[in-house]
Amino acid sequence: MFKRRKFIKKVALGTVGVSTILACLDNSKEAKKVAMVSKKIKKPVIISTWRHGLAANEEAWKQLENGASTLDAIVAGVGIPEADPKVSSVGYGGLPDREGKVTLDACIMDHHSNCGSVAFLQGIKHPIVVAKKVLDNTPHTMLVGEGAKQFALSEGFVEENLLTEKSKQAWRKWLKKSKYTPVINIENHDTISMLVIDEAGNLSGGCTTSGAAWKMHGRVGDSPIIGAGLFLDNDVGAAAATGLGEAIIRTAGSAMVVELMRQEKSPNEACKEIVERIYNKHKNHKDMPYLQVGFIALNKQGEYGSYSLRGGFNCAVYDKEKGNRMEKVTARMTRKDF
């Protein structure tokens, strides 16, 4: 009888102990969530890739102040480099493919997970606007090639020659050697991606590019692919990519960054982990000599982060506290490593 009572007492005490520990763990998780929510980050926040993101941010911020939605702000913002002939990797004036054709990719995504995308689009200056038309006016998420062009023309867009004299001369110079191996170095500004969170905490994202210079005709990179070049979950956060699209597609890069934020990693930590994953999967790959990838991320609380494989990548950030500015991105590899 004594032994039985002693056993029951020990079990009861053990149960209390386990329950207490579990309660503490639960409380710890809840405390962490409360701490995250309590961070007083002044929204909205805009983050975009590369130096041409400054002008894009400026326009997007102006749109938000005038009452535009985050999606419309993104379309207007990234439309600035799309129309700028000095930006040789986005829209008008973009460097062409091997056949001298400027081909464009773009996508957008809103806080309801609605998506619009176009790929291998030719002759239309603002593919980001066409992507939004796909979202608004079709039952589809992506249109490509001639079909995307026909749709754009039916929506009132005007076909234009996007190959500037400067880009044409660069292409003719490249033709002399016609080296088909992609030359993607640490300064290859091949995309503008933008993420926005508004005052209510709703996220949107957009991405637009003319893709890698001298690519094979018909090649499409990660930029118009939801889950690769761009992804968001309004309950968690948003992420976007820049760099060699093939590597980002192989790893569903932006979607994976968002999933790591779902596991309560910070935007910086999430970007870094996926860059490390891409490096480990490609360190013996044929693409490694010219491989550059970078990510930007923004979580539900308005915290932002970024990380890249090689040095040279930077991003533009706009918020109420510090205004519009460039921020250096931490890289896995410095110049001395390559």
SULVEN-V72637 format. One record per helix or strand of 3 or more residues. SS is the DSSP state (~ for helix, > for strand). FROM is the first residue (numbers start at 1). TO is the last residue. Records with the same first field share a line. If there is no record, write none. Layout:
BEGIN
SS: FROM-TO ; FROM-TO
END
This chain:
BEGIN
~: 2-38 ; 53-65 ; 70-83 ; 127-137 ; 145-154 ; 165-175 ; 245-250 ; 253-262 ; 267-282 ; 288-290 ; 335-337
>: 45-49 ; 104-109 ; 115-121 ; 142-144 ; 192-197 ; 203-209 ; 230-233 ; 237-243 ; 293-299 ; 304-310 ; 314-319 ; 323-328 ; 331-333
END
